[in-house]
């Protein structure tokens, strides 16, 4: 048993301490926007914010997340309004299959919080999420659009 704070709510999850946070979020809490991609913290489909930092939830255990503020893609919008990164994603036609998008959006939101006006080099360093559809040019355009919003 562990108490997790997800999207501002404390939720009791009945899992082993070494359960990956990803599975607790998806299977126990039912927030399926956080995706399973590779299982080894490389692809970024499972990216969430932990205390405001973009983290790959498949590589973090539930016990490591206890006492921290976890934000998933479902908690990124505020008061019924999409986050500026989500708005830029739509406006720049980023998603194709959409599988990687929630993790990518979470990584970009964390980058913009840290660096409100990132350079292309900043983007290359911080956004290492993999998109199999190859929408990286639209992603870059959306990042710059969100930075200028």
Protein Blocks (a to p, Z undefined) as FASTA:
>chain_A
ZZddeehiacdddddfklcfklmmmmmnopakbccfklnomnommgcceehiacdfklpc
fklmgopacddfklmpgghiacfklmmmmmnomalnlmmmmmmmmmmmmmmmmmmpacfk
lmmmmmmcccfkopmmmmmmmmmmmmmZZ
